[in-house]
């Protein structure tokens, strides 16, 4: 192999000119410059931030609406218990002494054992006569009959520490702050659903007749038909 002569010059490498956008001319692939890359990153960050804000707002709206639905359900179920107490009072001439009497009355005075939608529990706060902060019976209507305990529950005491008394209403056990203002109250355990009657208790004889008790299928002499729901 012959060596290059003295007049031969080494060829310099070919340099391809770059376009204004930092790529090869007439090529589909462009290399953006640092300024354009910064703009793209800033726009991407803004889009992500906006999407995060919108998602947080959507979650808050859904949570708010779900809580409002629970509050509406709490009012409905509380009123169902009030109606059950009214039917029990009409049928037996007295207020129920335990919640179990409402659940097991025969004929039924409740469609079912309602659960507190706020706490998700079957336990309810109980409002006894004289502790509800309201006048259940107007003055001048005569004395109320003396409540007597149901013989069925006298024989089967399951909870010795259970409070017993004439039940006139219920309330939730949740102490959370409500969204809705219910009768001026903004705390769930202050939403009291209480029976208010303008007529005296009927004298049916059930309060003194041990044969005519809730949950008993033995008909008493004064027993009438099933109450209308």
Secondary structure, 3 states (H helix, E strand, C coil): CCCCCCCCCCCCCCCCCECCCCCECCCCCCCCCHHHHHHHHHHHHHHHHHHHHHHHHHHHHHHHHHHHHHHHHHHHHHHHHHHHHHHHHHHHCCCCCCHHHHHHCCCCCCCCCCCCCCCCCCCCEEEECCCCCCCCCCCCCCCCCCCCCCHHHHHCCCCCCCCCCCEEEEECCCCCEEEEEECCEEEHHHCEEECCCCCCCCCCCHHHCCCCCCCCCCCCCCCCCCCCC
